[in-house]
Every structure is written in C-alpha cells, then in structure tokens.
Amino acid sequence: MFKFVPRQLGWIPDLPDSRDLTIAHSTISALLNRLPRERTGPPDKIDLRFGDDGEAFLNEKYCCSGEGFSSALAVIRLVEYFERRSRGVSPNRSVSFLYKTARNLARASGDEGVGLRTSLRAVKKFGLVDESYWRDDVAQHDREPPAFVYGVASFLPEFDYVRVVPDVQRPSSLDRWATLCDFLAAGFPVVFGFSIPDSITECPDIPFRPHFDGFKGGVSAIAVGYNSHRYGRNQAGLLIGTPWGNQWGEDGFGWLPKAFVDEGLARDFWTIIYHDELDKTEFFCPAAVI
C-alpha cells in the first residue's frame, strides 16, 4: 500500500472557552429534550451518509480552494447534511466563501487554515452562498468576495453550535467516546480535528502506532458514523469524511481508531442544533443529554 501525503490540512484547534455551549447548558438540553428518545441502547454501528431508503444525506464534496480549507469544508458538509435531512433541500454551498469569511473573523490571511468554532461563527454572521456565486477555485482562496456575493448570502434557520465534548480532560475518555456515539446514533454528525500519523497510507483505515509515528499536521473532518467492532471485538472505529477526495480511502471516507479519541489525538468536537427545524421522525435526543 502506498504512503499517502496529505496536502489539504488547515485544522487550528480551538482553545477551551467558558462561553462555548455544551450539552450541560440548559438551553441546549431543553432543545434536545424536545426530541424523542430511543427505546433501546445505541446500535453497534451507524452510518449517517444514507437514509433508510438509500437517499444520500452527505455528498462526496471536495474543494480545490487552497490547502488549508479543511475546517470550512467540514462545516459546509455538516450544514448541508442537516439541510438535506431536516429540510429536504440539496444545496451546493461555496467552501471558498466560508473559508474567507472565517479567516476575516479570525483576522487572518493566507492559506494557513482556520478553526472550527470560527467557521461556525462565520456561518451565523455572514451566511452561506451557492457555489455558482463564488466558485471553489484555488485562485479564490484569499480573494475578498465583492459586496454582491455578500448580498446574495442566505442564512440558516436559527441554530446553535455546540461542543459535543467540552475538552480533552472532562469527561473521561470512556465518556467522550460514549457521548460521541450517542450523538451519531441520534442522527447528529460531528465535525472535529485530528493529528495525521506519518504512517498513513491510501488505505481507508488510519493506523494508530503511538510508539512509532510522528505527525504530519492536523486536519478537520466530519464524523458520520462508528462501528463498535471495526478492528475486532470491542475495538471501535469512527467513520469519517476527509477533504482528500478520491486521493484517499473510499472517495475520502475512512476509519479512525477509537484510540485517537481516547488519547486526545482527535478532539474539538462540534455539531449544530436547530431551534425549530429538527424533524422528530429523523432525529432523537442523544442518550448523553440529561
């Protein structure tokens, strides 16, 4: 199997902030508790890419807007998933527009990446535009969109962006994994970042070799499922979508061992929660929510 050299990176980890909303906040738990609860425990495996009838909730979106766009792409995929599953629409949002507005918020320029929190803030503040208005092109990555493009931006229904797991210390690693799986089983994908090991290949299973590997950098991705026995009995893996397209895995999708979550090599987990748009036949209240 050939070694893989990822070019698309750009995850800038978000530092803990006491203002971040979590499932411990009363407003968030109240929103989620309006959803029905599953009567059984979480299943052994989940794949949110497709519905029960085979309809695609998550496309194989790729972007060529520079090399540091992974956070913007992960957030766009998260938003488009909810638009497809909650509202029945199939948008094609511009990653380049979000990447630029997020860097504007961060007072950053160049192609050095941006954080997930900042990207989610930019969605709320500036909205999103269709890719036909601001194309995802490598020449666009640091160009300022004209006033017209800002003018045609559309805004999502009222929503909050939520840290699914507050930080790498609380709760314990077991609870981190359980909470993550609870959200996925309830229908909520999660965006996050992880460190890329030196030994990564084109294979869709990312290796965990802590005593042998250094790291190539960090990348943002979207978690769209899990398998409790991916690597053997009780050896779980996280199903992820990366920005690498057909260069890696199965059209950019693959598996991250649970150990990455346990060891804090995968962290910065976020999702969005609509105030009024969640279909009670499509989503459940995650079991971790009290």
C-alpha positions in Angstrom: 0.0 0.0 0.0 1.4 3.4 -1.0 2.2 6.1 1.6 -0.2 9.0 1.4 1.0 12.6 1.6 -2.0 14.8 2.5 -1.9 18.3 1.1 -5.2 19.5 2.4 -4.8 20.4 6.1 -5.8 23.5 8.0 -7.2 22.4 11.4 -6.4 25.1 14.0 -7.5 23.6 17.4 -9.9 25.8 19.4 -8.8 26.6 22.9 -11.3 26.0 25.7 -13.7 28.9 26.2 -16.2 29.2 29.0 -18.7 30.8 26.6 -18.9 27.6 24.5 -22.3 25.9 24.6 -22.3 22.3 25.6 -25.0 19.7 26.4 -24.7 20.8 30.1 -26.3 24.2 29.2 -30.0 24.3 30.0 -30.9 25.9 26.6 -29.2 23.1 24.7 -30.6 20.3 26.8 -34.1 21.8 26.5 -33.8 21.9 22.7 -32.6 18.3 22.5 -35.1 17.0 25.1 -37.9 18.0 22.7 -36.8 15.1 20.5 -38.0 11.6 21.2 -35.6 9.2 22.9 -34.6 5.8 21.5 -36.1 2.9 23.5 -33.1 0.8 23.0 -29.4 1.4 23.5 -27.1 2.7 20.7 -26.5 0.1 17.9 -23.1 -1.5 17.3 -22.7 0.5 14.0 -24.1 3.7 12.5 -23.6 5.3 9.0 -25.3 8.6 8.5 -24.3 9.1 4.9 -27.5 7.5 3.7 -31.1 7.2 4.8 -33.2 4.1 5.3 -34.3 4.3 1.6 -30.8 4.9 0.3 -31.1 8.6 -0.1 -27.7 10.4 0.3 -27.5 12.9 3.2 -23.8 13.6 2.7 -22.2 14.0 -0.7 -18.6 13.5 -1.7 -18.0 17.2 -1.7 -14.4 18.3 -2.4 -12.8 21.7 -2.8 -9.7 23.0 -4.5 -9.6 26.3 -2.7 -6.0 26.2 -1.5 -4.7 23.7 1.1 -5.9 24.9 4.5 -9.6 24.8 3.9 -10.5 21.6 5.8 -12.4 23.3 8.6 -14.6 25.2 6.2 -15.3 22.1 4.2 -16.2 20.0 7.3 -18.6 22.7 8.4 -20.2 23.0 4.9 -20.7 19.2 4.9 -22.3 19.4 8.4 -24.7 22.2 7.3 -25.6 20.5 4.0 -26.3 17.3 5.9 -28.9 19.0 8.1 -30.4 20.9 5.1 -30.9 17.6 3.3 -32.2 15.6 6.2 -34.2 18.3 8.0 -35.4 20.4 5.2 -35.3 18.2 2.1 -33.1 20.7 0.1 -29.9 19.9 -1.8 -27.7 22.9 -1.7 -24.2 23.3 -3.1 -22.5 25.8 -0.8 -19.3 27.6 -1.5 -16.4 26.4 0.6 -14.2 29.3 -0.6 -16.7 31.9 0.7 -16.9 30.3 4.2 -13.1 29.8 4.3 -12.6 33.5 3.5 -15.2 34.9 5.9 -14.0 32.7 8.7 -10.4 34.0 8.2 -11.7 37.5 8.1 -13.3 36.9 11.6 -10.0 35.5 12.8 -8.2 38.5 11.3 -6.1 36.0 9.3 -4.9 35.9 5.7 -3.1 33.5 3.5 -3.8 29.8 3.3 -2.9 28.7 6.8 -6.2 27.2 7.9 -8.9 28.3 10.4 -10.6 26.8 13.5 -13.9 25.0 13.5 -15.5 27.4 16.1 -14.6 30.4 13.9 -16.0 28.7 10.8 -19.3 28.0 12.6 -19.4 31.6 13.9 -18.9 32.8 10.3 -21.9 30.8 9.1 -24.1 32.6 11.7 -22.6 36.1 11.0 -22.1 36.1 7.2 -24.4 33.3 6.0 -23.5 31.0 3.0 -23.6 31.4 -0.7 -24.2 29.0 -3.5 -21.1 27.8 -5.3 -22.3 29.3 -8.5 -21.9 32.8 -7.0 -18.4 32.2 -5.6 -16.6 29.2 -7.1 -14.4 26.9 -5.2 -11.2 27.6 -7.1 -7.6 27.7 -5.8 -7.3 31.3 -7.2 -10.1 32.4 -4.9 -8.8 31.3 -1.6 -7.6 34.7 -0.5 -9.7 37.0 -2.6 -12.3 39.1 -0.9 -15.8 38.4 -2.2 -17.5 41.5 -3.6 -20.5 43.2 -2.0 -22.8 41.4 -4.4 -21.7 38.0 -3.1 -22.3 39.0 0.5 -25.7 40.4 -0.6 -26.9 37.0 -2.0 -25.8 35.1 1.1 -28.6 33.1 2.7 -28.8 32.3 6.4 -29.8 29.1 8.1 -32.8 28.9 10.4 -31.9 29.8 14.0 -29.3 27.4 15.4 -26.6 27.0 18.0 -23.2 25.4 17.5 -22.4 23.1 20.4 -19.2 21.5 21.7 -20.2 17.8 22.0 -17.3 17.1 24.3 -16.1 20.2 26.3 -12.4 19.4 26.3 -9.9 16.5 26.4 -9.9 16.2 30.2 -13.6 16.2 31.1 -15.4 13.8 30.8 -13.2 10.8 30.9 -12.1 9.1 27.6 -14.8 6.5 28.0 -17.5 9.1 28.4 -16.0 11.1 25.4 -16.4 8.1 23.1 -19.9 7.2 24.5 -21.1 10.8 24.1 -19.8 11.0 20.6 -21.5 7.7 19.7 -24.8 8.9 21.4 -24.9 11.9 19.1 -24.1 9.9 16.0 -26.7 7.3 16.9 -29.3 10.1 17.4 -28.6 11.4 13.8 -26.1 14.2 14.5 -22.8 14.2 12.6 -19.9 15.9 14.4 -17.0 17.9 13.0 -13.7 17.7 14.7 -9.9 17.7 14.1 -7.2 15.1 14.4 -3.5 14.6 14.1 -2.3 12.8 10.9 0.2 10.0 11.6 3.3 9.6 9.5 2.4 6.0 8.6 -0.9 7.0 6.9 -1.4 5.2 3.5 -4.2 5.3 0.9 -6.0 2.6 2.9 -9.2 3.8 4.5 -8.1 2.6 7.9 -5.8 5.2 9.6 -3.2 3.4 11.7 -2.6 4.1 15.4 1.0 3.4 16.3 1.9 5.8 19.1 5.4 4.5 19.8 6.5 4.7 16.1 4.7 7.6 14.5 5.2 11.3 14.3 2.6 13.5 12.8 2.3 15.4 9.6 -0.1 18.1 10.9 -3.8 18.4 11.7 -6.9 18.2 9.5 -10.6 18.8 10.1 -13.1 16.1 9.2 -16.7 15.1 9.8 -17.7 12.1 11.8 -20.6 10.3 10.2 -20.8 7.0 12.0 -19.0 4.4 14.0 -18.5 0.6 14.2 -18.0 -0.8 17.7 -16.1 -3.8 16.3 -14.3 -2.3 13.3 -10.9 -3.7 14.4 -12.1 -6.8 16.3 -14.4 -7.4 19.2 -14.9 -4.1 21.2 -12.2 -2.4 19.1 -14.2 0.5 17.7 -13.6 2.9 14.8 -15.0 6.2 13.8 -16.4 6.6 10.2 -15.0 10.0 8.9 -15.2 12.1 5.8 -12.0 14.0 5.0 -11.1 16.7 2.5 -8.9 14.3 0.5 -11.5 13.1 -2.1 -10.5 10.2 -4.3 -6.8 10.6 -3.2 -7.5 8.6 0.0 -9.8 5.9 1.4 -13.1 5.3 -0.2 -13.7 8.7 -2.0 -12.3 10.5 1.1 -14.2 8.4 3.6 -12.5 6.0 6.0 -11.9 4.9 9.6 -10.2 6.4 12.6 -9.5 4.1 15.6 -11.2 4.9 18.9 -7.7 5.3 20.4 -7.4 8.7 18.7 -10.3 9.9 20.7 -9.1 8.3 23.9 -5.6 9.8 23.6 -6.8 13.3 22.6 -5.4 13.0 19.1 -8.9 13.6 17.8 -10.7 16.4 19.6 -12.6 19.7 19.1 -15.9 18.0 18.5 -18.8 20.3 17.3 -22.3 19.9 15.9 -25.2 22.3 15.2 -28.7 22.2 16.7 -31.6 23.9 15.0 -34.1 25.6 17.3 -37.2 24.7 15.3 -36.2 22.7 12.3 -35.4 19.2 13.6 -37.7 16.5 12.3 -38.8 14.3 15.2 -39.0 11.4 12.8 -35.4 11.8 11.7 -33.6 12.8 14.9 -33.5 11.6 18.5 -32.4 13.1 21.8 -28.8 11.8 22.4 -28.7 9.5 25.4 -25.9 11.6 27.0 -28.3 14.5 27.3 -30.0 14.7 30.8 
